[in-house]
């Protein structure tokens, strides 16, 4: 006699319920053909030729099997040297498939069910999702819009509770392009001193700065995990080369184990080519990229003011400005109007309530394309 098993509707586990694609992706996926992209934060400048040549040579001439789980020793050594104040050894660095994996693995290692994680408001929405996947609770400290989203130590301290297990900072910031000053980082370190809270410092944009080179949070607070990579600084987004680094062995051990099960290792050809990411050629390329993005940032801020009569924040790093559209109405509605006229923007509310009424504008476009994009925005908004 055959027993009938009743079929029940599949339900996602609780850690994944409510996790949806970000508004950034939702707007991008709905874009009309020939849209001008002010939305995605992806460099449009080509990967430097010397890196492409090296990747081609490695692919053609070498055997490219698995590397060790945490990455090529020579690459980990180069990454460790980037933070001389920490005295990192090979076991203190894990090479990951982009900084997103490094961030996710860091949170999964640190956060237990019910722990709170402090995030900036506004912030890149993936942080919130990663905390929830780790079964933690995202809490927020305001980066006040009325101060152009600058850091506020009082807001940071106010958000700390006995349940806070970790805090996240990003400098330069996605979405605002703001840089945490040395004073900001010292204040953060003082606020966390003696609490046992871990600090996760997302430094993926640290080579894209328009004033002084940003400090690493790890210079001031020892319980810091650094998340970074080459995706933004050398236009290597699709190469998927990131890392997690920390002087805390208990954290790096967990990240190492998770990384091995999640991805085994980062792409071998990418790792080998990335060995050139700390050469004089690479530093020259990074410096040139900074010049280009600085020029573009100044250009787009000027266009938005002269053509739309709207104020945009002055970028300090990365490749974003926040456009204040509150005089025109709701940011989602304005982003929809722009999208209908073939311009992709991101409503500020995608990054948190503090950015409601703003649009994040990425300037990963040549000047003539940005001019056309602003012209289309002007037409869409009747400015």
HELIX and SHEET records of a PDB file:
HELIX    1   1 UNK A   14  UNK A   16  5                                   3    
HELIX    2   2 UNK A   23  UNK A   29  1                                   7    
HELIX    3   3 UNK A   49  UNK A   61  1                                  13    
HELIX    4   4 UNK A   73  UNK A   81  1                                   9    
HELIX    5   5 UNK A   84  UNK A   86  5                                   3    
HELIX    6   6 UNK A   90  UNK A   92  5                                   3    
HELIX    7   7 UNK A   98  UNK A  110  1                                  13    
HELIX    8   8 UNK A  126  UNK A  133  1                                   8    
HELIX    9   9 UNK A  145  UNK A  147  5                                   3    
HELIX   10  10 UNK A  153  UNK A  159  1                                   7    
HELIX   11  11 UNK A  182  UNK A  192  1                                  11    
HELIX   12  12 UNK A  217  UNK A  219  5                                   3    
HELIX   13  13 UNK A  237  UNK A  239  5                                   3    
HELIX   14  14 UNK A  249  UNK A  262  1                                  14    
HELIX   15  15 UNK A  268  UNK A  274  1                                   7    
HELIX   16  16 UNK A  275  UNK A  278  5                                   4    
HELIX   17  17 UNK A  280  UNK A  308  1                                  29    
HELIX   18  18 UNK A  331  UNK A  340  1                                  10    
HELIX   19  19 UNK A  348  UNK A  351  5                                   4    
HELIX   20  20 UNK A  353  UNK A  355  5                                   3    
HELIX   21  21 UNK A  367  UNK A  381  1                                  15    
SHEET    1   A 2 UNK A  36  UNK A  37  0                                        
SHEET    2   A 2 UNK A 343  UNK A 344  1                                        
SHEET    1   B 7 UNK A  93  UNK A  96  0                                        
SHEET    2   B 7 UNK A 242  UNK A 245 -1                                        
SHEET    3   B 7 UNK A 224  UNK A 229 -1                                        
SHEET    4   B 7 UNK A 198  UNK A 202  1                                        
SHEET    5   B 7 UNK A 164  UNK A 170  1                                        
SHEET    6   B 7 UNK A 116  UNK A 121  1                                        
SHEET    7   B 7 UNK A 137  UNK A 142  1                                        
SHEET    1   C 3 UNK A 320  UNK A 324  0                                        
SHEET    2   C 3 UNK A 358  UNK A 362 -1                                        
SHEET    3   C 3 UNK A 346  UNK A 347 -1                                        
END                                                                             
